Amino acid sequence: MSRICELTGKGRQVGNNVSHANNKTKRVFLPNLQNVTLLSDGLDRSFKFRVSTNGLRSVEHVGGLDNWLLKTSDDDLSERAVKVKRELEKKQAA
């Protein structure tokens, strides 16, 4: 299971530990991922995603999962999220 947010695409970052003596060693910054169940109002279903806490705040700020999926490009979303987005678009078109 990769450490990438399914909704925002946020992944790991690489940086340095810097000691008092200014020695630098490589380190990894991992996103704070949580397993969450998000409700879709348009589809009347719930979906399980692995989302960063920052991404979860963003989803709530935009107004829910449906609004987030419709406003986000497919490049940032995971395959599962893109499938949900397509299903939502079909439902809205009908």
N, C-alpha and C positions, 0 to 999 in steps of 0.2 A: 504494500500500500504506500503510494508516494505521499510525500508531505506537501501537497498542493491544495489550496482552497478550491473547491469545486465551483464556486460562484464568482470569485474575484480573480482567480489565477495566481494569487500570492503564493510564492514558494520560498525556499531557503535562500539566505544571503550569506556571502562569505566576507569575512573581515579579519582583523588582527586582535589578539590579546596583546596589550602593551604593558610591560612591567615597569616598575619604578626606575629600573636601569635602562629603560627605553628599548628593551629587547622585544622583538615582534614575532609572534607565532600565529599561524593560521587558526581560525576557529569558524564555526558555522552558527548562524542565527536562524532558528527554526520558527515558523509561524505558530501561533497558539491555536491549534485546530481542535474543534469540538464536534462530536457527533450530535446533530440536531434533527428534529423533525419539524419541517415547515409546512404550513397549510396553504393550499392554493384555493382562493375564493372562486376563481373562474371554473376550476375543474372539480371542486368539492371533494378533493382528495388531499392526503398528506404524503410528503416525500421526505425520505431520509437523505441528508447530505453531510459531508465532512467539510465544515466551514470554519474559517478563522473568526475569532471574536470581533475583529475589526470589520470583516465582511458581514457578520450578523448585525452589527450596529448599522451598517450602511443599508442593508435590506430593510430594516425597521424604519430607518429615516426616510427612505423613498416611498414607503407605504405598503410593504409586503412583498411576498415572493413574486406575484404576478407582475407587478410594476417593475421590479428589478430585472426579471428575465426579458421583458419586452424592451427595456431601455439599454440592456447590455449587449455588446457585439458577441457573435458566436466564437470569436477567437479567444476570449477570456474564459468562456464557460467550458465545463467538462462535457464529455459525450452524453452523460446521463442528463445533465442540465439542458443541453441542446434538444434532447428528445422531449423533455417536458415543455420547453419553449415552443417547439413545433406543434405539440398537442394543444397547447394554449392558443396558438395562432389559428389553428383549424377550428377550434371551438368558437373563437371570436368572429371568424369569417362566416360561420354558419348562422 
